[in-house]
Amino acid sequence: MAEIGDGYEESRLSARDKAAIALTDAIIGDPRGVTPELRARLRRHFSDPEIVEMALGVGLFMSLSKVLIALGMEPEEMGTEIVPTPGAG
């Protein structure tokens, strides 16, 4: 993680890796952040099936982590960060 420092966009990571992280950030933070510009950026580095696989992987991990937290089954050493649902008020 030393390559990333304070922000992945300014890091020495490849443009491909940065695009994948940007997709993950958008899905976790605000799915409306998957803009046409981000889609175009992703398509420069990944096929449509690869993009779908990444998005589903992030979604499945998020779902599983929420279920484990709701059931009180997350590992004690796992930090928990609450990310509000976009648009929920």
N, C-alpha and C positions, 0 to 999 in steps of 0.2 A: 504493500500500500504506500510505500515511500514515494513511488512514482507519481502518485496522485496529489499529495500535499493538500493544499486548501481547496482545490477544485479540479475536477477531472477535465474540464474543457481547456484549461491552461496547462495540463500535464503533458508528459511525453508519450502518453498512450497513443495507439494508432487511431486514425479517424474512424475506423471500423469499430474499435472498442468504445470510443466516445459516443458513437451513434447508438450502440447497444445500451449503454448506461443512460443516455438521454431518453430512450424508450422506457426503460425501467423507472426512471424518475417521473416521467409523465404518467405512467400507469399508477404508480403508488401515490404520487402527490395530487394529481388532478388529471383524470383521463381526457379531459378536453384539451390537455396539452399535447395530445397526439395530433398535431396540426398538419396541414398539407405540406408545409416545409419540412417537418420532421419525417413524414412519410417519404418524401423525395430523398431526403438524406439517407434514410434507411435503405431505400432501393438502390442507392449507389453502391452499397456494400453487401446487401443480403437479398436473397430471392424472397418472393412472397411466402412460400412455405416456411422459410427460416424465420421470417418476421412473425408469422402466426405462432410458430413453436415457441419463440421467445416470449411473446405476449401471454400465451397460455401458461407457460412455466411460471412467470411472475404472478399471474392470477391465481394459479393453483397454490403456490407457496403462500401468498397472502391469505387465501381462504383457509388453508390448513393452520396457519399461525393464529388466525382469529378464533378458530374452533378450539385449538389447544388452550389459548388464553381464557376463553369463555368457560371452559371446563376446569380451569385451574391446573392444567397438565403441562404447562411449559416448564422447561428445565430451570431450576433456580438460578443458574449462572447466566441465563439468557436475559439480556436487557429488554425491556418493553418500552416501546415508543408509541404513543397514541397519535394516529394521523386521522384528523376529522374527515368524515365523508364529505366530499365536495357538494355544496349546495344544501347541506343539512343545516337547519337553523334551529 
